[in-house]
């Protein structure tokens, strides 16, 4: 006798096949079949108080792990509550899967009660938004969704699972096996050109931008900094990519206002911009009197009025930087030319860190938090606070 499976069982099996171990979300009438299938799986359902929180948690999970975070909602208002998190992931390049419920699509006894075109609503906020119309297609659709979410530039993918498709019993369909996707490294000529520019620079500086937040590239990026000895700073979205405990770390630059790190940026004659993403305005001025810029990223530069690099190294960032370091290691006597500025930067950001006053200085708040949170601890902050002080003073280790 032919074995059958519900659409929701196929969906959960496909999620397990992708290595999903938790889903953030809220149950509802239209996703109950999926929730019941999750009960018999290895996947944990993390209940949240609001769908927006589930979306932000899934997006952040994707950014920190490099694998899509998954969130779940019901239809209509619940699904629309995911939209802010979807936009956050879309802007930040964070891999994410949004699963929303829907009324039955074969027939409906409730007319259009709470039915909103969520697929159309999500299209401008995601890389892909689609409704699943057949239970037997679920393994293929889920595999494709994860592939699209993780491709450069990563981002959110939305899948709508109607109630009758989730509950439909169909012949069991096997999951689609995963296969490795190797991103090509940068072209040899591009690497040679970049190496020549770096060796000719008198005051080189490395910038870590938003697109460096890909866990798979962390080793290659850190290795490049260590092997070349060039000091680096981060943008706010690039913070934490490379541990800041090294004595090559100059700090985090504010994008909209000057700070002490800009003294080093202004003095640089060449900036190696690793992972610049147009969601962030570069913290330097380009033009005849500005520094030369080398764009290193997974994708070509988006040329704008504030960003037009002199050379590009496009390819898988980690391995490409290892190849670039091969050309530079031991050949950069000028690599640390800007390091003397580091002590002055550290002095300024530590100033008033123990001052006794009320209200306390931001430096004092950072200092006190450091006393009670271990070095590998994580601080989550409201956007305004991190933008003003913590991103600069709470130095990563």
Backbone torsions as a table, in degrees:
resi	resn	phi	psi	omega
1	UNK	NA	134.2	-176.5
2	UNK	-68.0	129.1	-179.9
3	UNK	-76.3	138.0	179.7
4	UNK	-118.5	159.7	179.9
5	UNK	-144.5	148.3	174.9
6	UNK	-74.6	154.6	177.3
7	UNK	-57.1	-38.6	-179.7
8	UNK	-65.7	-34.6	177.2
9	UNK	-65.6	-41.0	177.4
10	UNK	-63.5	-38.4	-179.0
11	UNK	-64.9	-46.7	-178.9
12	UNK	-66.3	-39.1	176.9
13	UNK	-61.2	-38.6	178.7
14	UNK	-67.3	-37.6	176.4
15	UNK	-64.6	-43.0	177.3
16	UNK	-62.3	-37.3	178.3
17	UNK	-60.8	-30.5	179.4
18	UNK	-84.4	-1.2	179.5
19	UNK	85.2	15.2	179.6
20	UNK	-68.2	129.1	179.3
21	UNK	-116.0	-10.8	176.8
22	UNK	-154.1	149.4	175.7
23	UNK	-128.5	134.8	179.0
24	UNK	-100.4	129.7	179.1
25	UNK	170.1	-166.5	-176.3
26	UNK	-134.9	129.5	177.7
27	UNK	-71.5	157.8	175.5
28	UNK	-160.3	173.4	-175.7
29	UNK	-54.5	-41.9	-173.1
30	UNK	-80.6	-7.4	175.8
31	UNK	-120.5	18.9	-177.1
32	UNK	-64.3	-36.2	177.2
33	UNK	-61.1	-42.3	179.6
34	UNK	-66.2	-40.5	178.7
35	UNK	-63.5	-41.1	178.0
36	UNK	-64.5	-39.1	177.1
37	UNK	-66.1	-32.9	178.0
38	UNK	-65.9	-31.0	-179.0
39	UNK	-59.2	-31.9	-177.8
40	UNK	-96.3	11.2	-176.9
41	UNK	-109.6	179.9	176.1
42	UNK	-86.5	-2.2	-174.1
43	UNK	-87.0	131.2	177.9
44	UNK	-87.6	132.5	173.5
45	UNK	-95.3	112.4	-179.2
46	UNK	-93.6	107.9	-177.4
47	UNK	-76.2	135.9	176.8
48	UNK	-117.6	165.2	179.9
49	UNK	-81.5	-19.2	-175.4
50	UNK	-151.5	145.2	-178.8
51	UNK	-63.3	-32.7	179.4
52	UNK	-60.0	-41.3	177.6
53	UNK	-62.7	-40.3	178.7
54	UNK	-59.9	-41.8	-179.5
55	UNK	-65.9	-43.1	178.6
56	UNK	-65.2	-38.1	178.9
57	UNK	-65.6	-42.3	179.3
58	UNK	-65.5	-42.2	179.6
59	UNK	-62.6	-44.6	-179.8
60	UNK	-66.6	-38.9	175.0
61	UNK	-57.2	-42.7	179.1
62	UNK	-64.9	-41.0	-179.4
63	UNK	-66.2	-40.8	-175.3
64	UNK	-77.0	-30.7	-176.2
65	UNK	-101.9	-22.2	-174.9
66	UNK	83.3	-5.9	177.3
67	UNK	-110.3	143.8	-174.2
68	UNK	-56.8	128.7	168.3
69	UNK	-78.3	151.2	-174.2
70	UNK	-122.9	133.6	175.4
71	UNK	-129.3	158.0	-171.0
72	UNK	-136.9	138.4	174.3
73	UNK	-145.2	173.2	171.7
74	UNK	-88.6	-157.2	-174.5
75	UNK	-88.9	-176.5	169.7
76	UNK	48.3	-119.5	-176.9
77	UNK	-57.8	-40.2	179.5
78	UNK	-63.4	-42.7	179.4
79	UNK	-65.7	-41.0	-179.5
80	UNK	-65.8	-25.1	177.4
81	UNK	-66.9	-15.3	177.4
82	UNK	-81.1	-11.0	-168.7
83	UNK	-63.8	-37.3	-180.0
84	UNK	-64.4	-42.6	177.1
85	UNK	-65.6	-35.3	177.2
86	UNK	-63.5	-44.1	178.4
87	UNK	-63.3	-39.5	177.7
88	UNK	-59.3	-46.9	179.6
89	UNK	-68.3	-37.4	-179.5
90	UNK	-64.3	-44.5	179.1
91	UNK	-69.8	-37.6	-174.8
92	UNK	-88.3	-2.0	-179.5
93	UNK	66.1	45.3	-176.8
94	UNK	-109.5	123.7	-179.6
95	UNK	-68.5	134.1	-171.0
96	UNK	-161.8	144.8	174.7
97	UNK	-119.9	124.9	176.2
98	UNK	-106.9	124.9	178.8
99	UNK	-113.7	122.0	178.2
100	UNK	-122.4	151.5	176.8
101	UNK	-87.4	174.4	177.2
102	UNK	-162.4	156.3	174.9
103	UNK	-60.7	162.0	175.8
104	UNK	-55.9	142.6	-179.1
105	UNK	-102.8	-14.2	177.1
106	UNK	-76.4	-41.0	176.6
107	UNK	-157.5	156.5	-179.0
108	UNK	-148.7	128.8	179.3
109	UNK	-93.5	-1.2	-177.1
110	UNK	-111.0	21.0	180.0
111	UNK	53.1	-128.7	-176.6
112	UNK	-111.6	29.7	-179.7
113	UNK	-59.6	120.1	178.8
114	UNK	63.3	11.9	179.9
115	UNK	-84.6	120.0	175.5
116	UNK	-122.9	145.8	178.0
117	UNK	-76.1	80.7	-176.3
118	UNK	-69.2	-34.0	179.2
119	UNK	-59.3	-47.4	178.6
120	UNK	-67.2	-38.0	-179.9
121	UNK	-61.9	-38.3	-175.9
122	UNK	-81.8	-15.1	-175.0
123	UNK	-56.7	-46.8	179.4
124	UNK	-74.0	-9.3	-177.6
125	UNK	-104.4	-0.9	-174.8
126	UNK	-135.8	168.9	172.8
127	UNK	-78.7	-27.3	-178.2
128	UNK	-157.9	136.2	177.7
129	UNK	-138.6	122.4	-177.3
130	UNK	-149.6	153.2	175.0
131	UNK	-96.7	137.7	176.3
132	UNK	-87.7	121.0	-174.4
133	UNK	-108.3	-3.9	-178.1
134	UNK	-145.9	129.7	-179.6
135	UNK	-62.9	-36.7	-177.2
136	UNK	-68.2	-17.2	179.6
137	UNK	-88.8	-5.3	-172.8
138	UNK	-56.7	-48.7	-179.0
139	UNK	-57.0	-40.7	179.8
140	UNK	-68.1	-44.1	-178.2
141	UNK	-63.5	-42.3	-179.5
142	UNK	-66.5	-43.5	178.2
143	UNK	-59.8	-43.4	179.8
144	UNK	-66.3	-37.1	179.6
145	UNK	-61.9	-44.2	179.7
146	UNK	-67.6	-38.4	178.7
147	UNK	-62.0	-47.2	-179.7
148	UNK	-64.4	-41.2	-178.9
149	UNK	-61.5	-32.2	-174.7
150	UNK	-94.1	-17.0	179.0
151	UNK	-64.4	148.2	176.0
152	UNK	-70.2	135.5	-8.2
153	UNK	-78.4	129.2	-177.8
154	UNK	-61.3	162.3	178.5
155	UNK	177.0	-173.4	-175.7
156	UNK	-83.5	148.3	173.0
157	UNK	-129.0	135.2	-177.5
158	UNK	-109.7	132.0	174.9
159	UNK	-124.2	126.6	175.8
160	UNK	-102.3	123.4	-178.2
161	UNK	-112.2	100.4	179.9
162	UNK	-63.6	153.9	-174.7
163	UNK	-59.5	-42.4	-177.4
164	UNK	-75.2	-29.2	175.8
165	UNK	-69.2	-39.6	178.6
166	UNK	-64.5	-35.0	-177.3
167	UNK	-92.7	-5.0	-177.3
168	UNK	-69.9	134.2	176.2
169	UNK	-96.0	125.4	-178.5
170	UNK	-134.7	162.5	173.9
171	UNK	-54.8	136.9	-177.4
172	UNK	-55.6	132.4	-179.6
173	UNK	-115.5	130.3	-179.5
174	UNK	-68.8	153.2	176.1
175	UNK	-70.5	159.7	178.9
176	UNK	-88.8	122.0	-178.3
177	UNK	-64.1	145.0	176.8
178	UNK	-77.3	151.6	174.8
179	UNK	-137.0	145.6	-179.0
180	UNK	-70.2	142.6	176.1
181	UNK	-120.1	111.4	-179.6
182	UNK	-93.8	125.5	177.7
183	UNK	-85.0	132.0	179.9
184	UNK	-61.2	148.4	174.7
185	UNK	-81.4	169.8	-178.8
186	UNK	-64.3	154.5	179.8
187	UNK	-65.8	146.7	-178.2
188	UNK	-57.6	-41.2	-178.6
189	UNK	-64.2	-38.0	178.4
190	UNK	-65.9	-40.5	178.4
191	UNK	-64.8	-42.0	178.8
192	UNK	-63.4	-42.4	-179.6
193	UNK	-63.1	-44.4	179.5
194	UNK	-64.6	-40.9	179.7
195	UNK	-62.0	-40.3	179.0
196	UNK	-63.5	-41.8	-179.9
197	UNK	-65.6	-40.6	-178.8
198	UNK	-68.4	-40.9	179.6
199	UNK	-67.5	-26.6	-179.9
200	UNK	-84.6	-15.0	-177.3
201	UNK	-72.3	145.8	177.7
202	UNK	-96.4	-28.2	-178.6
203	UNK	-138.0	72.5	-177.8
204	UNK	-77.1	152.6	179.7
205	UNK	-147.3	142.4	179.2
206	UNK	-106.0	135.6	174.3
207	UNK	-113.3	130.8	174.7
208	UNK	-100.9	111.9	-178.3
209	UNK	-97.9	-172.4	-173.7
210	UNK	-58.2	-37.4	-175.3
211	UNK	-77.8	2.3	173.1
212	UNK	-80.2	-8.9	-176.9
213	UNK	-81.3	58.5	174.1
214	UNK	-120.6	107.5	-174.8
215	UNK	-51.1	-31.6	-177.2
216	UNK	-67.3	-18.7	-176.5
217	UNK	-102.9	-3.4	-174.3
218	UNK	-57.1	-43.8	-177.6
219	UNK	-62.1	-46.6	-178.1
220	UNK	-64.5	-38.0	179.3
221	UNK	-66.9	-47.1	179.7
222	UNK	-63.2	-38.4	179.0
223	UNK	-64.0	-40.0	179.0
224	UNK	-60.9	-45.4	180.0
225	UNK	-62.7	-45.6	-178.1
226	UNK	-64.7	-43.6	-174.9
227	UNK	-74.3	-29.9	-179.5
228	UNK	-91.8	-28.2	-178.1
229	UNK	75.9	14.7	179.6
230	UNK	-82.7	128.9	178.2
231	UNK	-65.5	155.1	-177.3
232	UNK	-138.1	156.3	170.4
233	UNK	-132.0	166.5	-179.7
234	UNK	-121.0	155.4	165.4
235	UNK	-82.3	177.1	-179.3
236	UNK	-66.3	-39.1	179.6
237	UNK	-76.8	-18.9	178.9
238	UNK	-91.9	-3.6	-176.1
239	UNK	-63.9	136.0	177.3
240	UNK	93.9	-8.5	-179.2
241	UNK	-62.6	-48.2	176.7
242	UNK	-115.0	130.8	-178.9
243	UNK	-53.1	135.3	-176.0
244	UNK	-87.9	7.1	-179.7
245	UNK	-71.7	-18.3	-179.6
246	UNK	-67.7	152.3	179.7
247	UNK	-79.1	6.8	174.5
248	UNK	-93.7	-7.2	-176.2
249	UNK	-81.0	119.8	-178.0
250	UNK	-91.9	-20.7	179.3
251	UNK	129.4	-170.9	-179.7
252	UNK	-111.4	129.6	-177.1
253	UNK	-91.9	134.0	171.4
254	UNK	-74.6	141.4	-175.9
255	UNK	-87.2	-21.3	-172.7
256	UNK	-113.3	-1.2	-178.3
257	UNK	-154.9	159.1	-178.3
258	UNK	-78.4	149.2	169.7
259	UNK	-146.9	-173.4	-173.0
260	UNK	-67.2	-28.2	178.5
261	UNK	-62.5	-27.1	-179.5
262	UNK	-65.8	-19.2	174.9
263	UNK	-61.9	-40.7	177.3
264	UNK	-72.2	-40.4	-179.9
265	UNK	-61.6	-43.8	-179.2
266	UNK	-65.6	-29.3	-177.6
267	UNK	-83.9	-15.8	-176.8
268	UNK	-70.0	140.9	173.3
269	UNK	-102.8	-7.9	175.4
270	UNK	-148.3	130.6	176.0
271	UNK	-118.8	122.9	174.0
272	UNK	-90.2	100.9	-174.4
273	UNK	-89.2	95.7	-179.4
274	UNK	-88.1	120.0	174.7
275	UNK	72.7	30.1	175.4
276	UNK	-63.5	135.0	179.1
277	UNK	-125.9	134.8	-177.0
278	UNK	-63.9	-5.6	173.3
279	UNK	-69.5	-14.7	177.7
280	UNK	-117.5	133.9	173.0
281	UNK	-74.6	129.2	-179.2
282	UNK	-62.4	139.7	-175.8
283	UNK	-84.6	35.1	175.8
284	UNK	-145.4	159.0	-178.4
285	UNK	-100.3	124.3	179.5
286	UNK	-94.9	159.1	-179.3
287	UNK	139.7	-171.4	-175.5
288	UNK	-56.7	-35.9	-178.0
289	UNK	-98.1	0.6	-179.2
290	UNK	-88.4	177.3	-179.2
291	UNK	-75.4	157.1	167.2
292	UNK	-69.2	150.1	-177.0
293	UNK	-133.2	131.1	172.9
294	UNK	-109.0	122.2	179.9
295	UNK	-90.8	118.1	177.8
296	UNK	-118.7	113.8	-178.8
297	UNK	-163.2	177.9	179.3
298	UNK	-75.1	-26.3	-176.7
299	UNK	-128.9	157.1	178.7
300	UNK	-59.8	158.9	-179.4
301	UNK	-66.0	143.9	169.8
302	UNK	-90.4	101.4	-173.2
303	UNK	-73.2	125.7	-177.9
304	UNK	-136.9	176.6	-179.1
305	UNK	-61.2	-29.8	-177.5
306	UNK	-101.1	0.6	-177.0
307	UNK	-151.5	112.3	178.6
308	UNK	-149.1	85.4	-171.4
309	UNK	-63.4	157.7	178.7
310	UNK	-85.4	-21.4	178.5
311	UNK	-154.9	156.5	-178.9
312	UNK	-132.3	137.3	172.8
313	UNK	-118.9	99.9	-172.1
314	UNK	-111.3	125.1	-179.9
315	UNK	161.2	-171.4	177.3
316	UNK	-60.7	116.9	-166.1
317	UNK	-63.0	-48.8	-177.0
318	UNK	-57.8	-58.8	179.1
319	UNK	-62.1	-34.8	179.5
320	UNK	-65.0	-39.7	178.6
321	UNK	-69.2	-32.5	174.9
322	UNK	-62.2	-42.0	178.4
323	UNK	-67.0	-36.8	177.7
324	UNK	-67.9	-39.3	178.0
325	UNK	-64.6	-33.5	176.1
326	UNK	-57.3	-34.4	-178.1
327	UNK	-81.4	-16.6	-171.7
328	UNK	-112.6	-26.9	-171.9
329	UNK	-55.6	127.1	178.9
330	UNK	79.9	5.2	-176.3
331	UNK	-119.5	16.4	-174.8
332	UNK	-124.9	73.8	178.4
333	UNK	-62.6	-21.4	-179.0
334	UNK	-94.1	6.1	-173.1
335	UNK	-55.9	-40.4	-175.0
336	UNK	-96.0	23.3	-174.8
337	UNK	-59.4	-30.5	-177.5
338	UNK	-91.7	-4.7	-176.0
339	UNK	-61.5	-32.3	177.7
340	UNK	-56.9	-23.9	178.0
341	UNK	-72.7	-18.2	-174.2
342	UNK	-63.8	-41.5	-178.5
343	UNK	-62.3	-37.8	178.8
344	UNK	-68.5	-37.3	177.1
345	UNK	-63.0	-46.9	179.9
346	UNK	-61.5	-38.8	180.0
347	UNK	-63.0	-43.1	-178.5
348	UNK	-67.0	-43.4	-176.0
349	UNK	-76.0	-18.6	177.0
350	UNK	-91.6	-10.2	-177.5
351	UNK	-59.6	135.4	178.0
352	UNK	68.0	21.0	-178.4
353	UNK	-70.2	-21.5	179.9
354	UNK	-118.8	14.9	-178.4
355	UNK	-67.2	130.9	-179.7
356	UNK	-92.5	104.1	178.4
357	UNK	-156.8	164.7	175.6
358	UNK	-133.7	130.3	-1.9
359	UNK	-68.8	153.2	-177.2
360	UNK	-67.7	153.7	175.2
361	UNK	-71.1	153.9	174.9
362	UNK	-56.1	-35.9	178.6
363	UNK	-62.9	-36.5	179.7
364	UNK	-67.8	-38.8	178.1
365	UNK	-61.2	-45.6	177.9
366	UNK	-60.1	-45.8	-178.9
367	UNK	-59.4	-45.5	-177.1
368	UNK	-68.2	-38.1	177.1
369	UNK	-63.1	-38.1	178.6
370	UNK	-60.5	-27.6	-177.7
371	UNK	-74.7	-24.2	-173.0
372	UNK	-113.8	-12.2	179.3
373	UNK	-108.6	132.1	180.0
374	UNK	-63.4	165.1	-174.9
375	UNK	-61.6	-27.9	179.3
376	UNK	-96.0	15.4	179.6
377	UNK	-75.4	162.7	-179.1
378	UNK	-122.1	135.5	176.3
379	UNK	-113.3	126.0	175.4
380	UNK	-102.5	129.8	-172.3
381	UNK	-131.5	152.9	170.4
382	UNK	-62.5	144.9	-174.3
383	UNK	-53.4	-43.8	-177.2
384	UNK	-61.4	-42.6	-179.1
385	UNK	-66.0	-45.1	-176.7
386	UNK	-67.1	-32.6	-177.9
387	UNK	-70.3	-32.9	-176.3
388	UNK	-79.5	-50.5	-171.5
389	UNK	-132.5	-43.5	-169.0
390	UNK	-64.4	-37.0	-178.2
391	UNK	-63.1	-24.4	-179.8
392	UNK	-93.9	-39.1	-173.8
393	UNK	-93.3	-27.8	-179.5
394	UNK	-85.6	80.6	-170.1
395	UNK	-72.5	130.0	-178.0
396	UNK	-68.5	151.1	177.8
397	UNK	-123.3	NA	NA
